[in-house]
Amino acid sequence: MQEIPEPGAVLLDGASKRVGEVVSAEGPVVRLRRPGGLPWMARLADCEPASASEELSSKVAQANAGWGVTSGAGRREAGSCR
């Protein structure tokens, strides 16, 4: 990605495989943050606009984390009320 993204744009950081919203961008570095998460720095060259499915997947993961939902181990079967 060559063009400087606007704050609020949603990008995929190819180096870390994380999706985040642009907080700021300066030169070759962009600061990204997931909703409710800590910001991280990424090289602009490693970033690209997130697809709609990547953006949605990131939001669902954040919502699930807020509810304490895990994937895989510890998951209950449908209809289980224990």
C-alpha positions in Angstrom: 0.0 0.0 0.0 1.5 3.3 -1.1 -1.1 5.9 -0.4 -1.5 7.3 3.2 -4.7 5.9 4.7 -7.2 8.2 6.5 -7.8 7.7 10.2 -10.7 5.2 10.6 -9.8 3.2 7.5 -9.7 -0.6 8.2 -6.5 -2.4 7.1 -5.0 -5.8 7.2 -1.5 -5.9 8.6 0.1 -8.6 6.4 3.1 -9.0 8.7 1.0 -9.8 11.8 -2.2 -11.0 10.0 -4.3 -8.7 12.2 -7.0 -6.3 11.1 -7.1 -2.9 12.7 -8.5 0.6 12.3 -6.0 3.3 11.4 -5.3 5.6 14.4 -2.6 7.6 12.7 -0.1 7.4 9.8 3.2 9.1 9.5 5.7 8.3 6.7 6.2 4.6 6.2 4.5 3.7 9.5 0.8 3.4 10.4 -0.6 2.9 13.9 -3.5 0.4 14.0 -5.9 -0.6 16.8 -8.6 -3.2 17.2 -11.8 -2.0 18.9 -11.0 -2.1 22.7 -7.5 -3.3 22.0 -4.0 -1.9 22.3 -2.5 -0.1 19.3 0.4 -1.5 17.3 2.7 -0.1 14.7 2.9 -1.6 11.2 4.8 -0.8 8.1 2.6 0.8 5.5 4.2 -1.4 2.9 2.8 -4.5 4.8 -0.7 -3.2 4.9 -3.7 -3.4 2.5 -7.3 -2.5 2.8 -9.2 -5.3 4.7 -11.9 -7.1 2.8 -15.5 -7.0 4.1 -15.1 -10.6 5.4 -11.8 -9.9 7.2 -13.3 -6.8 8.8 -16.4 -8.7 9.9 -14.3 -11.7 11.2 -12.2 -9.3 13.3 -15.3 -7.6 14.8 -16.9 -11.0 15.6 -13.7 -12.2 17.3 -13.6 -9.1 19.4 -17.3 -9.4 20.4 -16.8 -13.1 21.3 -13.8 -12.2 23.4 -15.9 -9.7 25.3 -18.4 -12.4 26.1 -15.8 -14.9 27.1 -16.6 -17.2 24.1 -13.7 -19.5 23.1 -13.3 -21.4 20.0 -12.5 -25.1 20.2 -11.7 -26.4 23.7 -14.3 -25.5 26.3 -17.0 -25.1 23.8 -20.4 -26.6 24.7 -22.5 -28.6 22.3 -25.7 -27.1 21.0 -28.6 -27.7 23.5 -26.2 -28.3 26.4 -27.4 -26.5 29.5 -24.9 -27.6 32.2 
